[in-house]
């Protein structure tokens, strides 16, 4: 060990270096690698949750209830979710209906999820055929951005990527300049509405041939009775909103699905059988405007994926794969320079990496129905309603089963799974077995002929009242009955990811994550290739931004200040 540091050992250049390092560590400016659509950045806005809410579709109060057909979301100025209808050119009347439906859906979410830091949802309502023809798909919902959080507090797991909505709840007291303008992006296809219009019936009902005809695929509150072939727009937007706040997986057959941009890079070069792999999203870089494509490794997966397990039958035996553990293994497969050229990367992965065999097993498993489950973590408090309510304790004690099977490679969902949408969306749903359950909102097919309120009534009619207590701003605990279209199972998924909910009553900073399993890639791909320009039209998830731990906690800042003062005193 060298001599202790004394005044003679610290020259003026070293002092300047220490000053510079401390100033750097205190900076809160993180480099943005967000895609161009989200490059106009805004600081987080702290919005107080509503002090009082009127039930919209859910009937959560034991003392008051509103008619299901009325919408108080449109006039609820205290809602911490702001909906921006950024694109709708179908007349004021029709676009106003879309806006009100979105605000109603947002109010439903805030009834049961504690959004402590206000978020903004961008909603685009347009004809998909104006860009790429996909008339059979209703739309999609994705996070506006995603983040790698290095904080060791606030319940953060540094091995996973967080959707912006959740990231803002977890680091709510820190000013971060890298937030995207929109926390959630939703797009709805007007073509689907128009394809279902009966023009003769529309004229008979008084339509004069101008504007949007009535009776299309989407039903809006105030339209009268819902038609047998109509879908409640609030249902659609609420479903997509839940995807957008994080109910979305990173696992998919990226090299096999024809709609995937990665498939286009290897099409015709490898045998079809070789491409049957399920992995997280590859880390893709294309230097320059039209350079070669490089894949250096695999991205970290979304926090949703932390809780997924795969169980399948193989050779008359039951095999089990923890996607959490497999993700850590894949993080160590990383190539550099010419080895990372997309063809070379995939060739090396197939022929040299044992991980490729597991990826092939995952493809076979996920091509089979009922093989993937979302496993709940134990209730964090003994007074959680999931522990105290007999029905919830029995029904939601272990897991939910996700949608697998043909949807992995041949999506038949109502949602857009084209080149610009994450392929992992296919398994980010519950199986059809949940269609008649309390968790119907996240199944893969949108139901027709029933309003969302009617679906809620049908689902809860044979279930005993689920009672929880809501804490008012004055400290009073008020008993309420849970009757939300966001079922208790879906709510427990959100709680596991890190959201605070009314049934679990947890807070985002409730614990510190054990980081013993921190994954480190074997090569620093960030500095090998320049980042290419990003398309503004893509709906795919942007590359994660890294928020350093020193920017995420006040104690870290204090530590560096003390260190700086100590050095100055020694000198």
C-alpha positions as CSV (number, residue, x, y, z in Angstrom):
1,X,0.0,0.0,0.0
2,X,1.4,3.4,-0.9
3,X,2.0,6.3,1.5
4,X,-1.0,8.3,2.7
5,X,-2.1,11.2,0.6
6,X,-0.5,14.4,1.8
7,X,-0.4,17.9,0.5
8,X,2.8,17.2,-1.5
9,X,1.2,14.3,-3.4
10,X,-1.6,16.5,-4.8
11,X,-0.4,18.9,-7.4
12,X,-2.6,21.6,-8.9
13,X,-3.5,19.6,-12.1
14,X,-4.9,16.8,-9.8
15,X,-7.0,19.3,-8.0
16,X,-8.4,20.5,-11.3
17,X,-9.1,17.0,-12.3
18,X,-11.0,16.3,-9.1
19,X,-13.0,19.5,-9.5
20,X,-13.9,18.5,-13.0
21,X,-15.0,15.0,-11.9
22,X,-17.2,16.3,-9.2
23,X,-18.8,18.8,-11.5
24,X,-19.5,16.0,-14.0
25,X,-21.0,13.8,-11.4
26,X,-23.3,16.6,-10.2
27,X,-24.6,17.3,-13.7
28,X,-28.1,16.1,-14.4
29,X,-27.9,16.2,-18.1
30,X,-28.1,12.7,-19.6
31,X,-27.4,12.2,-23.3
32,X,-30.7,11.5,-25.1
33,X,-30.8,8.6,-27.6
34,X,-34.5,8.8,-28.0
35,X,-35.9,8.6,-31.5
36,X,-36.6,11.8,-33.4
37,X,-40.3,11.8,-32.7
38,X,-39.5,12.1,-29.0
39,X,-36.5,14.4,-29.3
40,X,-38.4,17.5,-28.3
41,X,-37.8,16.8,-24.6
42,X,-39.6,18.1,-21.6
43,X,-38.9,17.8,-17.9
44,X,-41.2,15.7,-15.7
45,X,-44.3,17.5,-14.5
46,X,-45.3,16.7,-11.0
47,X,-49.1,16.6,-10.9
48,X,-51.2,16.0,-7.8
49,X,-53.5,13.0,-8.2
50,X,-57.2,13.8,-8.2
51,X,-58.6,14.6,-4.8
52,X,-62.0,13.2,-5.8
53,X,-63.0,11.1,-8.7
54,X,-66.4,10.0,-10.0
55,X,-66.6,6.4,-11.2
56,X,-66.8,6.3,-14.9
57,X,-67.4,2.6,-15.8
58,X,-66.0,1.0,-12.7
59,X,-68.2,1.2,-9.6
60,X,-65.7,1.8,-6.9
61,X,-67.6,3.8,-4.3
62,X,-70.0,2.4,-1.7
63,X,-71.7,5.7,-1.3
64,X,-72.1,7.1,-4.8
65,X,-72.2,5.8,-8.3
66,X,-72.7,7.4,-11.7
67,X,-74.7,6.0,-14.6
68,X,-72.4,4.0,-16.8
69,X,-73.3,6.0,-19.9
70,X,-72.0,9.3,-18.5
71,X,-68.5,10.5,-18.9
72,X,-67.0,12.6,-16.1
73,X,-63.5,12.1,-17.5
74,X,-63.9,14.8,-20.0
75,X,-64.5,17.4,-17.3
76,X,-62.2,16.0,-14.6
77,X,-59.4,18.6,-14.7
78,X,-57.5,16.9,-11.8
79,X,-56.8,13.7,-13.8
80,X,-53.1,13.1,-13.7
81,X,-53.2,11.7,-17.3
82,X,-53.4,14.3,-20.1
83,X,-54.6,13.0,-23.5
84,X,-53.4,14.8,-26.5
85,X,-55.4,14.0,-29.7
86,X,-52.5,14.9,-32.0
87,X,-53.9,13.6,-35.3
88,X,-57.6,13.4,-36.2
89,X,-59.0,15.0,-39.4
90,X,-62.5,13.5,-39.5
91,X,-64.6,16.5,-38.3
92,X,-65.1,18.0,-34.9
93,X,-68.0,15.8,-33.9
94,X,-66.3,12.5,-34.6
95,X,-62.9,13.6,-33.2
96,X,-64.6,14.9,-30.0
97,X,-66.0,11.4,-29.5
98,X,-62.6,9.9,-29.8
99,X,-61.1,12.4,-27.3
100,X,-63.9,11.8,-24.8
101,X,-63.4,8.0,-25.1
102,X,-59.7,8.4,-24.4
103,X,-60.2,10.6,-21.4
104,X,-62.7,8.1,-20.0
105,X,-60.2,5.3,-20.4
106,X,-57.5,7.4,-18.7
107,X,-59.8,8.1,-15.8
108,X,-60.5,4.4,-15.4
109,X,-56.7,3.8,-15.1
110,X,-56.3,6.5,-12.5
111,X,-59.2,5.1,-10.4
112,X,-57.1,2.0,-9.5
113,X,-53.4,2.9,-10.3
114,X,-51.8,5.7,-8.3
115,X,-50.2,8.0,-10.9
116,X,-48.3,10.4,-8.7
117,X,-46.4,12.1,-11.5
118,X,-48.6,13.3,-14.3
119,X,-48.2,11.6,-17.7
120,X,-49.2,12.6,-21.2
121,X,-50.7,10.2,-23.8
122,X,-50.4,11.0,-27.5
123,X,-53.4,9.6,-29.4
124,X,-53.3,9.5,-33.2
125,X,-56.6,8.6,-35.0
126,X,-56.1,8.2,-38.7
127,X,-56.6,5.9,-41.7
128,X,-53.8,3.4,-41.6
129,X,-54.0,3.0,-45.4
130,X,-52.7,6.6,-45.7
131,X,-49.4,5.1,-44.7
132,X,-49.5,1.3,-44.9
133,X,-52.6,-0.6,-45.6
134,X,-53.7,-2.7,-42.6
135,X,-57.5,-2.5,-42.6
136,X,-58.1,-5.4,-40.3
137,X,-56.1,-4.0,-37.4
138,X,-57.5,-1.6,-34.8
139,X,-54.3,0.0,-33.6
140,X,-51.6,-0.3,-31.1
141,X,-50.3,1.2,-27.8
142,X,-46.6,1.5,-26.8
143,X,-44.5,3.3,-24.3
144,X,-43.3,6.7,-25.5
145,X,-39.8,5.9,-24.4
146,X,-38.0,3.4,-22.2
147,X,-35.2,3.7,-19.6
148,X,-32.5,1.7,-17.9
149,X,-32.6,3.0,-14.3
150,X,-29.4,2.5,-12.3
151,X,-30.8,3.6,-8.9
152,X,-30.4,1.1,-6.1
153,X,-33.5,2.5,-4.3
154,X,-37.1,3.1,-5.3
155,X,-37.7,-0.6,-6.0
156,X,-35.6,-0.4,-9.2
157,X,-34.1,-3.5,-10.8
158,X,-31.1,-2.4,-12.9
159,X,-31.2,-5.5,-15.1
160,X,-34.5,-4.4,-16.8
161,X,-35.9,-1.6,-19.0
162,X,-38.7,0.6,-17.6
163,X,-41.4,2.2,-19.7
164,X,-41.4,5.9,-19.3
165,X,-44.7,6.1,-17.3
166,X,-43.3,3.8,-14.6
167,X,-39.8,5.3,-14.7
168,X,-41.3,8.7,-13.9
169,X,-43.1,7.3,-10.9
170,X,-39.9,5.7,-9.6
171,X,-37.6,8.7,-10.0
172,X,-40.3,11.3,-9.5
173,X,-38.3,13.7,-7.4
174,X,-35.4,14.0,-9.7
175,X,-35.2,16.4,-12.6
176,X,-34.3,14.5,-15.7
177,X,-34.1,16.2,-19.1
178,X,-34.4,13.1,-21.2
179,X,-38.1,12.4,-20.8
180,X,-39.8,12.1,-24.2
181,X,-42.7,14.5,-24.8
182,X,-45.2,11.7,-24.6
183,X,-45.2,8.9,-22.0
184,X,-47.6,6.7,-24.0
185,X,-48.3,6.6,-27.8
186,X,-51.6,5.1,-29.1
187,X,-52.7,4.9,-32.7
188,X,-56.3,3.9,-33.7
189,X,-57.2,2.9,-37.3
190,X,-60.2,4.8,-38.8
191,X,-60.4,2.3,-41.7
192,X,-61.8,-0.3,-39.3
193,X,-64.7,2.1,-38.4
194,X,-65.5,2.8,-42.0
195,X,-65.3,-0.8,-43.2
196,X,-68.3,-1.7,-41.0
197,X,-70.6,1.2,-42.1
198,X,-74.0,0.3,-43.6
199,X,-74.5,3.3,-45.8
200,X,-78.2,2.6,-46.5
201,X,-78.9,2.3,-42.8
202,X,-76.9,5.5,-42.2
203,X,-79.0,7.5,-44.7
204,X,-82.1,6.1,-43.2
205,X,-81.1,7.4,-39.8
206,X,-80.6,10.9,-41.1
207,X,-77.0,11.0,-42.4
208,X,-76.8,13.6,-45.2
209,X,-73.8,12.1,-46.9
210,X,-71.2,14.5,-45.4
211,X,-68.8,13.8,-42.5
212,X,-68.4,10.5,-40.9
213,X,-71.5,8.3,-41.2
214,X,-72.9,6.7,-38.0
215,X,-72.9,3.0,-37.3
216,X,-69.3,2.2,-37.9
217,X,-67.2,-0.4,-36.1
218,X,-66.5,1.8,-33.1
219,X,-69.3,2.5,-30.5
220,X,-69.1,5.8,-28.6
221,X,-71.0,6.8,-25.5
222,X,-74.1,8.7,-26.6
223,X,-74.5,6.7,-29.8
224,X,-77.5,4.8,-28.5
225,X,-77.6,1.0,-28.2
226,X,-74.4,-0.7,-29.3
227,X,-74.7,-2.8,-32.4
228,X,-73.9,-6.5,-32.6
229,X,-70.7,-5.9,-34.6
230,X,-69.5,-2.8,-32.7
231,X,-66.7,-2.5,-30.2
232,X,-66.7,0.1,-27.4
233,X,-64.0,2.7,-28.2
234,X,-63.2,3.1,-24.5
235,X,-62.4,-0.6,-24.3
236,X,-59.9,-0.3,-27.2
237,X,-58.1,2.7,-25.8
238,X,-58.0,1.4,-22.3
239,X,-56.5,-1.9,-23.6
240,X,-53.8,0.0,-25.6
241,X,-53.2,2.4,-22.6
242,X,-52.3,-0.6,-20.4
243,X,-49.9,-1.8,-23.1
244,X,-48.4,1.7,-23.2
245,X,-47.7,1.9,-19.5
246,X,-45.7,-1.3,-19.7
247,X,-47.9,-4.4,-20.2
248,X,-45.6,-5.4,-23.1
249,X,-42.9,-8.0,-23.7
250,X,-39.5,-7.8,-25.4
251,X,-39.5,-11.6,-26.3
252,X,-40.3,-12.5,-29.9
253,X,-39.2,-14.4,-33.0
254,X,-37.4,-11.3,-34.5
255,X,-35.6,-13.2,-37.2
256,X,-38.6,-15.3,-38.3
257,X,-41.6,-13.1,-38.4
258,X,-41.9,-11.6,-41.9
259,X,-43.2,-8.3,-40.5
260,X,-40.0,-7.9,-38.4
261,X,-37.3,-5.6,-39.8
262,X,-34.7,-8.1,-38.6
263,X,-36.2,-10.7,-40.8
264,X,-35.6,-8.6,-43.9
265,X,-31.8,-8.5,-43.1
266,X,-31.4,-12.3,-43.1
267,X,-34.2,-13.4,-45.5
268,X,-33.0,-16.0,-47.9
269,X,-29.5,-16.4,-46.3
270,X,-30.4,-18.9,-43.6
271,X,-32.7,-21.9,-43.6
272,X,-36.2,-21.2,-42.3
273,X,-35.7,-23.7,-39.5
274,X,-32.6,-21.9,-38.3
275,X,-34.5,-18.7,-37.9
276,X,-37.0,-20.2,-35.5
277,X,-35.6,-18.4,-32.4
278,X,-37.2,-16.4,-29.6
279,X,-34.9,-13.7,-28.2
280,X,-35.1,-10.2,-26.7
281,X,-34.8,-7.5,-29.3
282,X,-31.4,-7.4,-31.0
283,X,-29.1,-4.4,-30.6
284,X,-29.1,-3.0,-34.1
285,X,-26.8,-0.3,-35.4
286,X,-26.4,1.0,-39.0
287,X,-23.5,3.4,-39.2
288,X,-24.2,6.3,-41.6
289,X,-27.2,6.9,-43.7
290,X,-27.1,3.7,-45.7
291,X,-24.3,1.6,-44.1
292,X,-24.1,-2.1,-43.2
293,X,-26.3,-3.4,-40.4
294,X,-24.6,-4.6,-37.2
295,X,-26.1,-6.5,-34.3
296,X,-23.8,-6.4,-31.3
297,X,-25.9,-8.4,-28.8
298,X,-29.4,-8.3,-27.3
299,X,-31.2,-5.5,-25.5
300,X,-32.2,-5.9,-21.8
301,X,-35.8,-6.9,-21.6
302,X,-38.8,-4.9,-20.3
303,X,-39.6,-5.1,-16.5
304,X,-42.7,-7.0,-17.5
305,X,-40.5,-9.9,-18.7
306,X,-38.9,-10.3,-15.3
307,X,-41.9,-12.3,-14.1
308,X,-42.3,-14.6,-17.1
309,X,-41.7,-18.4,-16.9
310,X,-42.0,-21.0,-19.7
311,X,-43.2,-24.5,-19.0
312,X,-43.5,-27.1,-21.8
313,X,-43.5,-30.8,-22.5
314,X,-40.4,-32.3,-24.2
315,X,-39.8,-36.0,-24.7
316,X,-42.5,-36.8,-22.2
317,X,-40.9,-34.6,-19.6
318,X,-41.8,-31.2,-18.3
319,X,-39.1,-28.6,-18.9
320,X,-38.9,-25.2,-17.3
321,X,-37.2,-22.0,-18.5
322,X,-36.9,-18.9,-16.4
323,X,-36.8,-16.0,-18.8
324,X,-35.3,-13.9,-16.0
325,X,-32.2,-16.2,-15.8
326,X,-32.0,-16.7,-19.6
327,X,-32.0,-12.9,-20.1
328,X,-28.9,-12.7,-17.9
329,X,-27.2,-15.3,-19.9
330,X,-27.9,-13.7,-23.2
331,X,-26.5,-10.4,-22.0
332,X,-23.1,-12.0,-22.1
333,X,-23.3,-12.8,-25.8
334,X,-21.8,-9.8,-27.5
335,X,-19.7,-9.3,-30.6
336,X,-17.6,-6.5,-32.0
337,X,-16.7,-4.9,-35.3
338,X,-16.9,-7.2,-38.3
339,X,-18.1,-10.1,-36.1
340,X,-21.2,-8.0,-35.4
341,X,-22.1,-7.6,-39.1
342,X,-25.7,-9.0,-39.0
343,X,-25.0,-12.1,-41.1
344,X,-21.8,-12.9,-39.1
345,X,-23.6,-12.2,-35.8
346,X,-26.4,-14.7,-36.5
347,X,-24.0,-17.3,-37.9
348,X,-22.0,-17.1,-34.7
349,X,-25.1,-17.2,-32.5
350,X,-26.4,-20.3,-34.3
351,X,-23.1,-22.2,-34.4
352,X,-21.1,-21.1,-31.4
353,X,-23.5,-20.0,-28.7
354,X,-25.3,-22.6,-26.5
355,X,-27.9,-19.9,-26.0
356,X,-29.2,-20.5,-29.5
357,X,-30.4,-23.9,-28.5
358,X,-32.4,-22.5,-25.7
359,X,-33.8,-19.8,-28.0
360,X,-34.9,-22.6,-30.4
361,X,-36.6,-24.4,-27.5
362,X,-38.4,-21.2,-26.6
363,X,-39.7,-20.9,-30.1
364,X,-41.2,-24.4,-29.9
365,X,-42.6,-23.8,-26.4
366,X,-44.2,-20.4,-27.3
367,X,-45.7,-22.0,-30.4
368,X,-47.7,-24.1,-28.0
369,X,-50.7,-22.6,-26.2
370,X,-50.6,-22.2,-22.4
371,X,-46.8,-22.4,-21.9
372,X,-45.9,-18.9,-20.6
373,X,-47.1,-17.5,-17.3
374,X,-46.7,-14.2,-15.5
375,X,-45.8,-15.1,-12.0
376,X,-46.9,-12.8,-9.2
377,X,-44.4,-11.8,-6.6
378,X,-45.5,-12.3,-3.0
379,X,-47.7,-9.6,-1.6
380,X,-45.4,-6.9,-0.1
381,X,-47.7,-6.2,2.9
382,X,-49.9,-8.3,5.1
383,X,-52.8,-5.8,4.7
384,X,-52.8,-6.1,0.9
385,X,-56.3,-6.9,-0.3
386,X,-54.8,-9.8,-2.2
387,X,-54.0,-11.3,1.2
388,X,-57.2,-10.3,3.1
389,X,-59.8,-10.9,0.5
390,X,-60.7,-14.7,0.2
391,X,-61.6,-14.5,-3.5
392,X,-58.4,-12.6,-4.5
393,X,-56.2,-14.8,-2.3
394,X,-57.5,-17.9,-4.0
395,X,-57.8,-16.7,-7.6
396,X,-54.6,-14.6,-7.8
397,X,-52.2,-16.6,-5.6
398,X,-49.7,-17.6,-8.3
399,X,-49.9,-16.5,-11.9
400,X,-51.7,-15.5,-15.1
401,X,-51.3,-17.5,-18.4
402,X,-50.3,-15.4,-21.4
403,X,-51.3,-15.8,-25.0
404,X,-49.0,-18.2,-26.9
405,X,-49.4,-20.6,-29.9
406,X,-50.0,-19.5,-33.5
407,X,-50.1,-15.9,-32.4
408,X,-46.3,-16.0,-32.0
409,X,-45.7,-16.1,-35.7
410,X,-49.1,-15.6,-37.3
411,X,-50.8,-12.9,-35.3
412,X,-54.6,-12.9,-35.5
413,X,-55.0,-10.1,-33.0
414,X,-57.0,-7.0,-33.4
415,X,-53.8,-5.0,-32.9
416,X,-51.2,-3.9,-35.5
417,X,-48.2,-6.1,-35.6
418,X,-46.5,-4.7,-38.7
419,X,-42.9,-3.7,-39.1
420,X,-43.1,-0.6,-36.9
421,X,-44.7,-2.4,-33.9
422,X,-42.9,-4.6,-31.4
423,X,-43.3,-8.3,-32.3
424,X,-43.4,-9.0,-28.5
425,X,-46.9,-7.5,-28.5
426,X,-48.2,-10.9,-29.7
427,X,-47.6,-12.6,-26.3
428,X,-48.5,-9.5,-24.2
429,X,-52.0,-10.7,-23.7
430,X,-53.9,-13.2,-21.6
431,X,-55.3,-16.4,-23.1
432,X,-58.9,-16.6,-24.3
433,X,-59.7,-18.5,-21.1
434,X,-59.9,-15.1,-19.4
435,X,-62.5,-13.7,-21.7
436,X,-65.3,-14.2,-19.1
437,X,-63.1,-13.4,-16.1
438,X,-62.5,-10.1,-14.3
439,X,-59.3,-9.7,-16.4
440,X,-61.0,-9.7,-19.8
441,X,-59.5,-6.3,-20.8
442,X,-56.1,-7.8,-21.7
443,X,-57.3,-10.8,-23.8
444,X,-56.3,-10.7,-27.5
445,X,-59.6,-10.2,-29.2
446,X,-61.9,-7.2,-28.7
447,X,-65.5,-8.2,-27.9
448,X,-68.4,-7.0,-30.0
449,X,-72.0,-6.2,-29.1
450,X,-71.4,-5.2,-25.5
451,X,-70.3,-1.9,-24.0
452,X,-67.4,-1.8,-21.5
453,X,-69.9,-1.1,-18.7
454,X,-72.0,-4.2,-19.7
455,X,-68.8,-6.3,-19.8
456,X,-67.9,-5.2,-16.3
457,X,-71.4,-6.0,-15.0
458,X,-71.3,-9.4,-16.5
459,X,-67.8,-10.2,-15.2
460,X,-68.5,-9.1,-11.6
461,X,-72.1,-10.4,-11.2
462,X,-71.2,-13.6,-9.5
463,X,-68.2,-12.3,-7.5
464,X,-68.6,-11.2,-3.9
465,X,-67.8,-7.5,-3.2
466,X,-64.1,-6.9,-3.2
467,X,-63.6,-4.1,-0.6
468,X,-60.6,-1.9,-0.2
469,X,-59.9,1.3,1.6
470,X,-59.0,4.5,-0.1
471,X,-57.0,7.2,1.7
472,X,-58.4,10.7,1.2
473,X,-56.1,13.8,1.3
474,X,-57.5,14.6,4.8
475,X,-56.3,11.2,6.1
476,X,-59.7,9.6,6.2
477,X,-60.0,6.0,5.1
478,X,-63.0,5.4,2.9
479,X,-64.2,1.8,2.1
480,X,-64.9,1.2,-1.6
481,X,-66.0,-1.7,-3.8
482,X,-63.6,-2.8,-6.6
483,X,-65.5,-3.1,-9.9
484,X,-63.0,-1.9,-12.4
485,X,-62.6,-3.0,-16.0
486,X,-58.9,-3.4,-15.1
487,X,-59.2,-6.7,-13.3
488,X,-57.4,-7.6,-10.1
489,X,-55.1,-9.9,-12.0
490,X,-54.0,-7.1,-14.4
491,X,-53.6,-4.8,-11.4
492,X,-51.4,-7.3,-9.7
493,X,-49.2,-7.5,-12.8
494,X,-48.8,-3.7,-12.7
495,X,-48.0,-3.9,-9.0
496,X,-45.3,-6.5,-9.6
497,X,-43.7,-4.2,-12.2
498,X,-43.5,-1.3,-9.7
499,X,-46.8,0.6,-9.9
500,X,-48.7,1.6,-6.8
501,X,-52.3,0.3,-6.9
502,X,-55.4,0.5,-4.7
503,X,-55.5,-3.2,-3.9
504,X,-51.8,-3.5,-2.9
505,X,-51.3,0.0,-1.5
506,X,-47.6,-0.1,-2.2
507,X,-45.4,2.9,-3.0
508,X,-42.7,2.9,-5.8
509,X,-39.9,3.4,-3.2
510,X,-41.0,0.5,-1.1
511,X,-37.9,-1.6,-1.3
512,X,-34.3,-1.9,-2.6
513,X,-33.7,-4.5,-5.3
514,X,-31.0,-7.2,-4.7
515,X,-28.5,-6.5,-7.5
516,X,-26.5,-9.7,-7.1
517,X,-27.6,-10.7,-10.6
518,X,-26.4,-7.5,-12.3
519,X,-25.6,-8.4,-15.9
520,X,-22.6,-6.9,-17.7
521,X,-22.2,-7.2,-21.5
522,X,-18.8,-8.6,-22.6
523,X,-18.2,-5.7,-24.9
524,X,-19.0,-2.0,-24.8
525,X,-21.1,-1.7,-27.9
526,X,-22.1,1.8,-27.2
527,X,-18.7,3.2,-28.4
528,X,-18.2,0.9,-31.4
529,X,-20.6,2.4,-33.9
530,X,-22.3,5.8,-34.2
531,X,-26.0,5.9,-33.6
532,X,-28.0,6.2,-36.8
533,X,-30.9,8.6,-37.3
534,X,-34.2,7.2,-36.2
535,X,-37.4,7.2,-38.2
536,X,-40.1,9.5,-36.8
537,X,-42.9,7.2,-38.1
538,X,-41.8,4.1,-36.3
539,X,-44.0,2.8,-33.5
540,X,-41.4,0.4,-32.2
541,X,-39.8,0.9,-28.8
542,X,-36.9,3.4,-28.8
543,X,-33.5,2.4,-27.4
544,X,-33.4,2.6,-23.6
545,X,-31.8,5.6,-22.0
546,X,-29.6,5.1,-19.0
547,X,-30.2,7.1,-15.9
548,X,-27.1,6.8,-13.7
549,X,-27.5,6.0,-10.0
550,X,-25.7,9.2,-9.1
551,X,-28.4,11.1,-10.8
552,X,-31.2,9.1,-9.2
553,X,-30.6,9.7,-5.5
554,X,-29.9,12.8,-3.4
555,X,-27.4,10.9,-1.1
556,X,-25.1,10.2,-4.0
557,X,-24.9,14.0,-4.8
558,X,-24.2,14.8,-1.1
559,X,-21.5,12.1,-1.1
560,X,-19.6,13.8,-4.0
561,X,-19.9,17.2,-2.4
562,X,-18.4,15.9,0.8
563,X,-15.7,14.2,-1.1
564,X,-14.8,17.4,-2.9
565,X,-14.7,19.4,0.4
566,X,-12.5,16.7,2.0
567,X,-10.0,16.9,-0.8
568,X,-9.8,20.7,-0.6
569,X,-9.3,20.5,3.1
570,X,-6.5,18.0,2.7
571,X,-4.8,20.2,0.2
